[in-house]
Amino acid sequence: MAPSTPHISGQLRQLIYYHLDNNLINNALFLAGRLHAYEPRSSESSYLLALCHLLSGQPKAAWEYSRNAGSRGTHLGCSYVLAQACLDLGKYMDGITALERSRSLWASKSHWNKHSETRRQHYPDAAAVICLQGKLWQANKDLRKAVECYVESLKLNPFMWDAFTALCEAGVNIKVSNLYKLTPELVAMVQAAPLPDSTALSDKTVPHNGPLQTQLNTNPNADPFFSNSSKGDSSLSHGSSALWEKLNGSTVSVASVGPAVIHEGMETPVAQNDPDDVRLMNGAVSSNDPWEPRLAPARRNRPLQHSEYGDPPPKMRTTALKSRIRSRAEPEDSNPVHIEEEPVPVPSIGERKRTVSGQVAHQPVPQPLEPGAPQRRSTRLLNHIRPTTSKLAASTLREGREVKKVRATGTKGRTATASSMGRAVSGNRKHIPSGPDGDGKESRPAGSSNISNMGKSAAPDRTKEIEALSWILDLFAKLATGCFNLARYKCPEAIQTLNLLPQGQRETPWVLSQIGRAYYEQALYTDAEKYFIRVKTLAPFRLEDMEIYSTVLWHLKHDVELSYLAHELMEADRLSPEAWCAAGNSFSHQRDHEQALKCFKRATQLNPRFAYAFALQGHEYVANEEYDKALDAFRSGINADNRHYNSWYGLGQVYEKMGKLEYAEQHYRNAVQINPSNAVLICCIGLVIEKMSNPKTALFHYSRATSLAPQSVLARFRKARVLMKLEEFKLALAELKVLKDIAPDEANVHYLLGKLYKVLQDKANAIKHFTAALNLDPKAAQYIKDAMEALDDDEDDADMA
């Protein structure tokens, strides 16, 4: 008889998820093809096939297979994969439309705190879908809607990091302290989540409803991992070997494939088609719940006379719920019969004997067995299958002694072969289980103690979870504050925040790279190099932010290190734009502008939205005095990222060289609006205004630049020069003295000091600084000599006067 369709498709889906979880994408893709061929009209099979193609880096194939159901919005998985493929293929509005049409499938879903080692949610929730919508709107140049989506996504899940970084890059003002804090909503979600996974309680687990679970089976027979043999014994020996080992203390080589978790003192859990998790985990145990598996058929009287373990006994459970383990077979033995020397057909482990009236036979003190007394079959079976857990062993041992003692006193008990609902015993239809102390009180199952302990420990576990969540939120708050400050170019604040991280978190490639970028933005290239060296030590094959590191080396004129970095990045990934940017910077440092331009163009081909590569390309065109091409390159950078201040600065630089000072000032101001703490950009504005014959306004900008960067040589030099134009000689002299201490080997500083001392009629100091400038820059000897000769001419004129 051929298997039914749900069985085949369910097994194929489980295999696909198995290979996806183990990152075996090619295997998953092959199996998804088999499933799609078996169910070509199924949206689920189309989704899995499209997902495998997307993970394989084939967005066009993913778009093709998910288009049918995804574009209509009838299947959430197909719509989500279709939107991701559209983001890669540039079909942004198609992706947005698909997600909007499937809104009813994801609008009310939240999977936060529902993922673990043994549980997965394979379809996205509202936070993930809205974040993807934001990326599509941003790519479609609708920044307002993109920001709205990112904000909504973060409200649903504050750990949606890419949504946060996208908001930072968009220049949105964010109150990080309000975002990453322990809110009542988060606490409620932690408290409402299921108890911690059994992996935290026991290492002997078989995940219930785990990552390979299809959630589509309606009975145990439909589950490929549920063994339900027609023979009553085989299901125990093969389908539940973990339980077999638990009861027998044996080590069966067959791996357990049961769908549930076996805990100490717990009965076999529910079947995997139960909509909830294992109810024992939640403490929902009721004596009237018919949740145990079907009992195996009872066997006739047959002595155990085989190998060490003999034939597997009837399907056994632990003694936790003794009232439920009576055999339901043998209808001919329904009448109560007192026990003589013959063993009962189907003994029940740990069951107490009853009198004719149906009451429990009491015995205050258990007596040891007589050495010569024949051993009854139930006792042999009890000794043969001995539980491994200490509580269970002690319980069954005590009960075994009581059973033997009842027989030794001569009291003729009755066999209670009733089912878990209770059978008639001498007219008594109420099943009264007894405890091991023989007091006639109701006995709690052995597993119930674990359940109660679990319930008692639930509160401390929740407290620990909330404490852990608070710690993670604090960590994210520091990381987010540093990231936000760096995005707003508040570099000192970013460095200070990131340095407050714990050492283990601070000494990571991402954090060190952010600190290095912060120093780079302040033009502190030596400090930036130190952090990037540590990044390369920790992560030799890291590519992110390496284009910044190559520019740092370019500014420091470290030719050998720059060439070696480019070689390393090419070896790591030849198709990464960062590697080609490093190679381009290396050629640029060697004045090979043509090769540098080829490298930067290759970087933009690999990533058309890599604004930094366009900016580097534009600067190379400026060096070649190809201003029209430079303008095109910088405009392409702004088109890729309108907040890329380097491209705005490049446009201002080109217009300044072309003599269009008004345009240059406007573009410089646009750059300063994005990065208000960059002293170089403010100096550029001052220089353009100075060229427009407005020295007082230029002085204001130069003073602002020196306040932002006190160690900036360029800002102080231009400030001193404009002070000399304004005839503020004492203030200019003070600036130049500070500048001489900052850059003692700068020829222009000594030359300007010589001219200032010449104006102040201090010939000795003037000659001293002119001579120093001549020694530092022999190429400018003609200008310096002319200034010295002019000094002598002025002295001669003074003597004649």
C-alpha positions in Angstrom: 0.0 0.0 0.0 1.5 3.3 -1.1 2.1 6.0 1.6 -0.2 8.9 1.7 0.8 12.3 0.5 1.0 14.1 3.9 3.5 11.4 5.0 5.8 11.9 2.1 5.6 15.7 2.0 6.0 15.9 5.8 9.2 13.8 5.7 10.6 15.9 2.8 10.0 19.1 4.7 11.7 17.8 7.8 14.7 16.8 5.7 14.8 20.3 4.1 14.7 22.0 7.5 17.3 19.6 8.8 19.8 20.6 6.1 19.0 24.3 6.4 19.6 24.2 10.1 22.9 22.5 9.4 23.8 25.0 6.7 23.8 22.3 4.0 22.2 24.6 1.4 22.9 22.4 -1.6 21.3 19.4 0.0 18.3 21.5 1.1 18.0 22.8 -2.5 18.0 19.3 -4.0 15.4 18.1 -1.5 13.3 21.2 -2.1 13.3 20.4 -5.8 12.0 16.9 -5.0 9.3 18.3 -2.8 8.2 20.9 -5.4 8.1 18.1 -8.0 5.9 16.0 -5.7 3.6 19.0 -4.8 4.0 21.5 -7.7 0.8 23.4 -6.7 1.7 23.6 -3.0 2.7 27.1 -1.7 4.7 25.5 1.0 6.9 23.6 -1.4 7.3 26.8 -3.6 8.3 28.7 -0.5 11.0 26.1 0.6 12.4 26.0 -3.0 12.5 29.8 -3.2 14.1 30.0 0.2 16.9 27.6 -0.7 17.6 29.5 -3.9 17.7 32.7 -2.0 20.2 31.3 0.5 22.2 29.9 -2.4 22.7 33.5 -3.7 20.2 33.0 -6.6 17.7 35.9 -6.2 16.3 35.5 -9.7 15.3 31.9 -9.2 13.9 32.7 -5.7 11.8 35.5 -7.3 10.5 33.1 -9.9 9.4 30.3 -7.6 7.9 32.6 -4.9 6.2 35.0 -7.4 2.9 33.0 -7.8 1.8 32.8 -4.1 4.0 35.7 -2.9 2.6 38.3 -5.2 -1.0 37.4 -4.2 -0.1 37.5 -0.5 -1.6 34.1 0.2 1.5 32.6 1.8 3.6 34.6 4.2 6.9 32.7 3.5 6.5 33.2 -0.3 5.8 36.9 0.2 8.8 37.4 2.4 11.2 35.6 0.1 9.8 37.4 -2.9 10.3 40.8 -1.1 13.9 39.8 -0.3 14.6 38.8 -3.9 13.0 42.0 -5.1 15.4 44.0 -2.8 18.3 42.3 -4.5 16.9 42.6 -8.0 15.9 46.3 -7.7 12.1 45.6 -8.0 11.3 47.5 -4.8 7.6 48.3 -5.3 6.9 44.6 -6.2 8.4 43.6 -2.9 6.4 46.2 -1.0 3.2 45.2 -2.7 3.7 41.5 -1.8 4.3 42.3 1.9 1.3 44.6 2.0 -1.0 42.0 0.5 0.1 39.4 3.1 -0.4 41.8 6.0 -3.2 39.8 7.5 -0.7 36.9 7.9 2.0 38.8 9.9 0.4 41.9 11.4 -0.3 40.4 14.8 2.7 38.0 15.1 5.6 38.5 17.5 8.3 35.8 17.8 10.4 37.6 20.3 11.7 35.2 23.0 10.2 32.2 21.1 13.4 30.9 19.5 15.8 28.6 21.2 18.1 25.6 20.5 15.1 23.3 20.1 12.4 25.6 18.7 12.1 27.7 15.6 9.6 30.0 14.0 10.3 29.5 10.3 8.0 32.3 9.1 8.8 36.0 9.9 6.9 38.1 12.4 5.8 41.6 12.2 9.1 43.2 13.3 11.0 41.3 10.6 8.5 42.1 7.8 8.3 45.8 8.7 12.1 46.1 8.8 12.3 44.5 5.3 9.6 47.0 4.2 11.9 49.8 5.5 14.8 48.5 3.4 12.6 48.4 0.3 11.3 52.0 0.9 14.8 53.2 1.5 16.1 51.6 -1.7 13.1 53.2 -3.5 14.3 56.6 -2.3 11.3 57.2 0.0 13.2 58.0 3.2 10.2 59.1 5.2 8.3 55.8 4.8 11.6 53.9 5.4 12.1 55.7 8.7 8.5 55.0 9.8 9.0 51.3 9.1 12.3 51.2 11.0 10.8 53.0 14.0 7.8 50.6 14.0 10.1 47.6 13.8 12.2 48.8 16.7 9.0 49.3 18.8 8.1 45.7 18.2 11.6 44.3 18.7 14.3 46.6 20.1 17.0 44.1 19.1 16.4 44.7 15.4 19.9 46.1 15.0 19.8 46.7 11.2 16.8 48.9 11.7 18.6 50.9 14.3 21.7 51.4 12.2 19.6 52.3 9.2 18.0 55.1 11.3 21.4 56.3 12.4 22.6 56.4 8.8 19.5 58.3 7.8 20.3 61.0 10.4 17.3 60.4 12.6 17.5 61.7 16.1 17.1 58.8 18.5 16.8 58.7 22.3 18.7 55.5 22.9 18.0 55.5 26.6 14.3 55.3 25.9 14.7 52.5 23.3 16.9 50.1 25.3 15.3 49.9 28.7 13.4 47.2 30.6 9.8 48.0 29.8 6.7 46.3 31.4 6.0 44.9 27.9 9.3 43.1 27.8 8.9 41.8 31.3 5.4 40.5 30.4 6.8 38.7 27.3 9.5 37.0 29.4 7.0 35.9 32.0 4.5 34.7 29.4 7.2 32.6 27.5 7.4 28.9 28.1 9.7 27.5 30.8 13.3 27.2 29.8 14.1 24.4 27.3 14.8 21.0 28.7 18.3 21.3 27.4 18.9 23.5 30.4 17.6 20.8 32.7 18.8 17.6 31.2 21.3 16.6 28.6 19.2 13.6 27.6 16.7 15.3 25.4 15.0 14.7 22.1 13.4 18.0 21.2 9.6 18.1 21.1 8.3 20.3 18.3 11.9 21.1 17.4 13.3 22.8 14.4 12.5 19.9 12.0 8.9 19.8 13.1 6.5 20.4 10.3 3.5 21.2 12.5 1.2 19.6 9.9 0.8 16.1 11.3 -2.5 15.3 12.9 -1.7 11.9 14.3 1.5 10.1 15.4 1.5 7.9 12.3 2.0 11.0 10.1 5.3 11.9 11.9 8.3 10.3 10.1 10.2 10.4 13.4 7.5 8.7 15.5 7.9 4.9 15.6 4.6 3.1 15.8 5.2 -0.5 15.0 2.3 -3.0 14.7 4.0 -5.2 17.3 3.5 -4.2 20.8 7.1 -4.6 21.9 9.0 -3.1 19.0 7.7 0.4 19.7 9.5 0.3 23.1 12.7 -1.2 22.0 13.2 0.9 18.9 10.9 3.9 18.9 11.6 4.9 22.5 15.0 3.7 23.3 15.6 6.6 25.6 12.8 5.4 27.8 14.1 1.9 27.5 17.5 3.0 28.8 15.8 5.0 31.5 13.9 2.0 32.9 16.5 -0.8 32.3 19.8 1.0 32.8 20.9 -0.4 29.5 22.7 1.4 26.7 20.9 0.7 23.5 22.8 1.7 20.4 19.7 2.7 18.5 19.3 6.5 18.7 16.2 7.8 20.3 13.8 9.3 17.7 10.9 9.9 20.0 9.4 13.4 19.7 9.5 14.3 23.4 11.8 14.9 26.3 12.4 12.2 28.9 12.9 13.7 32.4 13.8 12.1 35.6 10.6 10.8 37.2 8.4 11.8 34.3 6.1 9.7 32.3 6.3 9.4 28.5 5.4 12.9 27.2 2.5 13.8 24.9 2.6 13.0 21.2 4.1 15.7 19.0 0.8 16.6 17.4 -0.3 18.1 20.7 -0.6 21.9 20.1 1.2 22.8 23.3 4.6 22.0 24.5 5.0 19.0 26.8 2.4 19.7 29.5 4.6 18.3 32.2 7.0 21.1 31.5 4.3 23.6 32.4 3.0 21.7 35.4 -0.3 20.9 33.9 -0.7 17.3 35.1 -4.1 16.0 35.9 -5.0 12.5 37.1 -7.9 12.4 34.7 -5.9 13.5 31.7 -5.8 10.7 29.1 -2.5 11.9 27.7 -0.4 8.8 27.9 0.4 6.8 24.8 -1.7 3.7 23.9 -0.7 0.7 25.9 0.9 -2.3 24.2 -1.2 -5.4 23.9 -0.9 -7.6 27.0 0.8 -10.9 26.8 -0.3 -14.2 28.2 1.5 -16.0 31.0 4.9 -16.7 29.8 8.0 -17.1 32.1 11.0 -15.0 31.4 13.6 -17.6 30.3 15.5 -16.1 27.5 18.7 -14.0 27.4 19.8 -11.6 30.1 17.0 -9.2 29.3 14.7 -11.7 27.7 11.9 -10.6 25.4 11.0 -7.0 25.9 8.2 -6.7 28.4 4.9 -5.1 27.7 5.1 -1.4 27.1 6.3 0.0 30.5 6.2 3.4 32.0 7.8 4.7 35.2 6.0 4.2 38.5 5.2 7.9 38.5 1.5 7.3 37.8 0.8 3.9 39.1 -3.0 4.3 38.8 -2.7 4.4 35.0 -0.5 1.5 34.1 -2.9 -1.4 34.5 -3.4 -3.5 31.5 -6.6 -3.0 29.5 -6.4 -6.4 27.9 -7.6 -9.8 29.3 -11.3 -9.2 29.6 -11.8 -12.8 30.8 -9.9 -11.9 34.0 -12.2 -9.0 35.0 -13.5 -10.8 38.1 -11.2 -10.3 41.1 -9.2 -13.5 42.0 -7.1 -13.9 45.0 -3.4 -14.7 44.4 -2.0 -18.1 45.1 1.3 -19.3 43.7 0.5 -18.6 40.0 1.8 -15.3 38.8 -0.6 -12.7 37.4 -0.8 -12.5 33.6 0.2 -8.9 33.3 1.8 -7.6 36.5 1.8 -3.9 37.3 5.0 -2.5 38.8 4.5 -0.9 42.2 0.8 -1.6 42.5 -0.5 -2.3 46.0 -2.7 -5.4 46.8 -6.3 -4.9 47.8 -8.5 -6.8 50.1 -11.9 -8.3 49.2 -13.6 -5.1 50.2 -11.4 -3.2 47.8 -9.4 -1.4 50.5 -5.6 -1.3 50.6 -4.0 -4.0 52.6 -2.0 -2.2 55.3 1.3 -3.4 56.7 3.0 -1.0 59.1 6.6 -2.2 58.7 7.9 -4.0 55.6 9.6 -7.3 56.4 12.5 -8.7 54.4 11.8 -11.6 52.1 12.3 -15.2 53.4 15.4 -16.7 51.9 13.6 -19.8 50.9 10.4 -18.3 49.6 9.7 -18.6 45.9 10.0 -15.4 44.0 6.9 -14.2 42.3 6.9 -13.1 38.7 6.0 -9.5 39.5 9.0 -9.2 41.8 11.3 -10.8 39.2 10.0 -8.4 36.6 10.5 -5.5 39.0 14.1 -6.5 39.7 14.8 -7.1 36.1 13.7 -3.7 34.9 15.2 -1.4 37.4 15.0 2.4 36.9 18.2 4.4 36.8 16.9 7.3 38.8 17.4 7.3 42.5 13.9 8.5 43.5 12.2 6.1 41.1 14.4 3.2 42.3 13.7 3.9 45.9 9.9 4.1 45.3 9.7 0.9 43.4 11.9 -1.0 45.8 9.7 0.0 48.8 6.5 -0.9 46.9 8.0 -4.3 45.9 8.7 -5.1 49.5 5.2 -4.2 50.5 3.7 -6.5 47.8 5.8 -9.4 49.1 4.9 -8.7 52.7 1.2 -8.7 51.9 1.5 -12.2 50.5 3.6 -13.4 53.5 0.9 -12.4 56.0 -1.5 -14.7 54.2 -3.9 -11.9 53.2 -5.4 -12.8 50.0 -5.4 -9.6 47.9 -7.2 -9.0 44.7 -5.7 -8.1 41.4 -6.6 -4.7 40.2 -6.4 -5.1 36.5 -8.4 -1.9 35.9 -7.5 0.7 33.4 -6.5 4.2 34.3 -10.2 5.2 34.7 -10.6 2.5 37.4 -12.3 -0.9 37.2 -14.7 -2.5 39.6 -12.9 -4.1 42.5 -15.4 -5.9 44.9 -18.0 -3.3 44.0 -15.7 -0.3 44.5 -15.5 1.7 41.3 -13.5 4.5 42.8 -9.8 4.0 42.3 -7.9 4.8 45.5 -4.1 4.8 45.0 -2.0 4.3 48.0 1.3 5.9 48.9 4.4 4.0 49.8 3.8 4.4 53.5 0.7 2.3 53.4 -1.5 4.9 55.0 -4.2 4.7 52.3 -3.7 8.3 51.3 -3.6 9.3 47.7 -0.2 8.8 46.3 1.4 11.5 44.2 3.3 10.4 41.1 7.0 10.4 41.3 7.2 12.9 38.5 4.9 15.3 40.2 7.6 16.2 42.7 9.7 17.3 39.8 6.8 19.2 38.4 6.2 21.0 41.7 9.9 21.7 42.1 9.8 23.1 38.6 6.9 25.3 39.4 8.6 26.5 42.5 11.8 27.3 40.6 9.9 29.0 37.8 9.9 32.3 39.7 13.7 32.3 40.3 14.2 31.3 36.7 12.0 34.1 35.5 14.0 36.5 37.7 17.2 35.3 36.2 15.8 35.7 32.7 14.7 39.3 33.5 18.2 40.0 35.0 19.8 38.6 31.9 17.5 40.7 29.7 18.3 43.8 31.7 22.1 43.1 31.2 21.6 42.6 27.4 19.6 45.8 27.2 22.3 47.7 29.0 24.9 46.3 26.6 22.8 47.3 23.6 22.3 50.7 25.0 26.0 51.3 25.2 26.6 49.9 21.7 23.7 51.8 20.3 24.9 55.1 22.0 28.3 54.7 20.5 27.0 53.8 17.1 24.5 56.8 17.2 27.2 59.2 18.3 29.5 58.1 15.5 26.7 58.4 12.9 26.2 62.0 14.1 30.0 62.5 14.0 30.2 63.1 17.8 33.5 61.2 17.8 34.8 62.0 21.3 31.4 61.0 22.8 31.4 57.8 20.7 34.9 56.8 21.9 34.0 57.5 25.5 30.9 55.4 25.3 32.5 52.5 23.6 35.4 52.5 26.1 32.8 51.9 28.9 31.9 48.5 27.5 33.1 45.4 29.4 36.6 44.3 28.3 35.3 41.2 26.6 32.9 43.2 24.5 35.3 46.1 23.9 38.1 43.9 22.6 36.0 42.7 19.6 36.6 43.6 15.9 33.3 45.5 15.6 33.9 47.8 18.6 37.6 48.4 17.9 36.7 49.2 14.3 34.1 51.8 15.4 36.7 53.4 17.7 39.2 53.5 14.8 36.6 55.1 12.6 36.0 57.7 15.3 39.6 58.7 15.4 39.8 58.8 11.6 36.9 61.2 11.4 38.9 63.5 13.8 41.9 63.2 11.4 43.8 61.5 14.3 45.3 59.0 11.9 48.0 57.6 14.2 45.5 56.7 16.9 43.1 55.3 14.3 45.9 53.1 12.9 46.5 51.5 16.4 42.9 50.3 16.6 42.8 49.0 13.1 46.0 47.0 13.7 44.2 45.4 16.7 41.2 44.7 14.5 43.4 42.9 11.9 45.1 40.9 14.7 41.7 39.7 16.1 40.1 39.2 12.6 42.7 38.8 9.9 40.0 38.2 7.2 37.6 41.0 8.2 36.6 43.2 5.3 34.2 45.7 6.9 35.7 49.2 7.4 39.0 48.1 5.8 38.6 50.8 3.1 38.8 53.3 6.0 42.0 51.6 7.3 43.5 51.9 3.8 42.8 55.6 3.7 44.4 56.0 7.2 47.5 54.4 5.8 47.4 56.7 2.8 47.3 59.8 5.0 50.1 58.4 7.1 52.1 57.6 3.9 52.8 54.1 5.0 53.3 52.7 1.6 54.5 49.2 2.6 51.7 48.6 5.1 49.1 49.8 2.5 50.3 47.5 -0.2 50.4 44.6 2.2 46.8 45.4 3.4 45.6 45.4 -0.2 47.3 42.1 -0.9 45.7 40.6 2.2 42.2 41.8 1.3 42.5 40.5 -2.2 43.5 37.1 -0.8 40.5 37.1 1.6 37.9 38.1 -1.0 38.7 39.3 -4.5 35.1 40.2 -5.1 34.8 42.6 -2.2 34.7 46.4 -2.9 36.8 47.0 0.2 39.7 45.1 -1.2 39.6 47.0 -4.5 39.4 50.3 -2.5 42.6 49.4 -0.7 44.3 48.5 -3.9 43.2 51.8 -5.4 44.6 53.7 -2.5 47.9 51.9 -2.8 48.2 52.9 -6.5 47.1 56.4 -5.6 49.9 56.7 -3.1 52.3 55.6 -5.8 50.9 58.4 -8.1 49.6 55.8 -10.5 46.2 57.5 -10.9 45.1 55.4 -13.9 45.4 52.1 -12.1 43.8 53.7 -9.0 40.8 54.7 -11.1 40.5 51.2 -12.5 40.4 49.8 -9.0 37.8 52.3 -7.7 35.6 51.6 -10.7 35.8 47.9 -10.1 34.7 48.5 -6.5 31.6 50.5 -7.7 30.8 47.7 -10.2 30.8 45.2 -7.4 28.6 47.4 -5.2 26.8 50.2 -7.0 25.7 51.6 -3.6 29.2 51.9 -2.2 29.4 55.7 -1.9 32.9 55.7 -0.5 34.4 54.2 -3.6 32.7 56.9 -5.7 34.3 59.5 -3.5 37.7 58.0 -3.9 37.2 57.8 -7.6 36.3 61.5 -7.7 39.4 62.5 -5.8 41.5 60.7 -8.3 39.9 62.6 -11.1 40.6 65.9 -9.2 44.3 64.8 -9.0 44.2 64.3 -12.8 42.4 67.7 -13.2 39.5 65.9 -14.9 36.9 68.0 -13.2 33.8 67.0 -15.2 34.4 63.3 -14.5 35.1 64.2 -10.9 31.7 65.9 -10.7 30.0 62.8 -12.1 31.8 60.5 -9.6 30.9 62.7 -6.6 27.3 63.0 -7.7 27.1 59.2 -8.0 28.3 59.0 -4.5 25.6 61.3 -3.3 23.0 59.3 -5.3 24.1 56.2 -3.4 24.1 57.9 0.0 22.8 61.5 0.2 24.4 61.7 3.7 27.9 60.9 2.5 29.6 64.2 3.4 32.9 63.2 1.6 31.0 63.4 -1.7 29.6 66.8 -0.9 33.1 68.0 0.1 34.4 66.7 -3.2 31.8 68.7 -5.1 32.8 71.8 -3.2 36.5 71.1 -3.9 35.8 70.8 -7.7 33.8 74.0 -7.8 36.5 75.8 -5.8 39.1 74.7 -8.3 36.8 75.8 -11.2 36.5 79.3 -9.6 32.8 78.9 -8.8 33.2 80.0 -5.2 29.4 80.4 -4.4 28.7 76.8 -5.5 31.7 75.6 -3.6 30.6 77.4 -0.4 27.1 75.8 -0.7 28.4 72.3 -1.1 30.8 72.7 1.7 28.0 73.9 3.9 26.0 70.8 2.9 28.9 68.7 4.1 29.2 70.6 7.4 25.5 70.2 8.0 26.0 66.4 7.9 29.3 66.4 9.8 29.3 69.6 12.0 32.4 68.5 14.0 34.8 68.2 11.1 37.4 71.0 11.3 38.6 70.5 7.7 35.2 71.1 6.3 34.8 74.3 8.3 38.2 75.5 7.2 37.2 74.9 3.6 34.2 77.3 4.2 36.5 79.8 5.7 38.9 79.6 2.8 36.2 80.1 0.2 34.9 83.1 2.1 38.4 84.5 2.5 38.8 84.2 -1.3 35.6 86.1 -1.6 37.3 89.0 0.3 35.5 88.6 3.6 38.3 88.0 6.1 36.3 88.7 9.2 33.7 86.0 8.4 36.6 83.7 7.4 38.2 84.4 10.8 35.0 83.2 12.6 35.1 79.9 10.8 38.8 79.4 11.4 38.3 80.1 15.1 35.5 77.6 15.2 37.7 75.0 13.5 40.5 75.5 16.1 38.0 75.1 18.9 36.8 71.8 17.5 40.3 70.5 16.7 43.0 72.3 18.8 45.7 70.2 17.3 44.7 71.0 13.7 47.7 72.5 11.9 45.6 73.6 8.9 43.0 75.5 11.0 45.6 77.4 13.1 47.7 78.3 10.1 44.8 79.8 8.2 43.7 81.6 11.3 47.1 83.1 11.8 47.3 84.2 8.2 43.9 85.9 8.3 44.8 87.6 11.5 47.9 89.0 9.8 45.6 90.3 7.0 43.5 92.0 9.6 46.7 93.4 11.2 46.1 91.6 14.4 49.8 90.8 14.7 50.0 89.9 18.4 47.1 87.4 18.1 48.7 86.0 15.0 52.1 85.7 16.8 50.4 83.8 19.6 48.8 81.4 17.1 52.0 80.8 15.3 53.9 80.1 18.4 51.4 77.4 19.4 51.6 76.1 15.8 55.4 75.9 15.9 55.2 73.6 18.9 52.5 71.4 17.3 54.4 71.2 13.9 58.0 72.2 14.4 59.0 70.6 11.0 56.5 72.5 8.9 58.3 74.9 6.5 55.2 77.1 5.9 54.9 77.8 9.7 58.5 79.1 9.9 58.1 81.1 6.7 55.0 82.8 8.1 56.7 83.5 11.4 59.6 85.1 9.4 57.2 87.4 7.6 55.4 88.3 10.9 58.7 89.1 12.6 59.7 91.2 9.6 56.5 93.2 10.0 57.3 93.6 13.8 60.8 94.8 12.9 62.5 91.8 14.6 65.2 91.1 12.0 67.0 88.5 14.1 64.0 86.2 14.6 62.9 86.8 11.0 66.2 85.6 9.6 66.2 82.7 12.0 62.8 81.4 10.8 63.5 82.1 7.2 66.6 80.0 7.5 64.7 77.2 9.2 62.1 77.3 6.4 64.8 77.1 3.8 66.4 74.1 5.4 63.0 72.3 5.7 61.9 73.0 2.1 64.8 73.6 -0.3 62.3 73.5 -3.2 60.9 76.8 -2.0 64.3 78.4 -1.8 63.6 81.1 -4.3 60.6 82.4 -2.4 62.4 82.4 0.9 65.5 84.1 -0.5 63.3 86.8 -2.0 61.7 87.4 1.4 65.1 87.6 3.1 66.3 90.1 0.4 63.2 92.1 1.0 64.1 92.2 4.7 67.5 93.6 3.8 66.0 96.2 1.4 63.6 97.3 4.1 66.5 97.7 6.5 68.4 99.8 3.9 65.4 102.0 3.4 65.2 102.5 7.1 68.8 103.5 7.3 68.5 106.0 4.5 65.4 107.5 6.1 
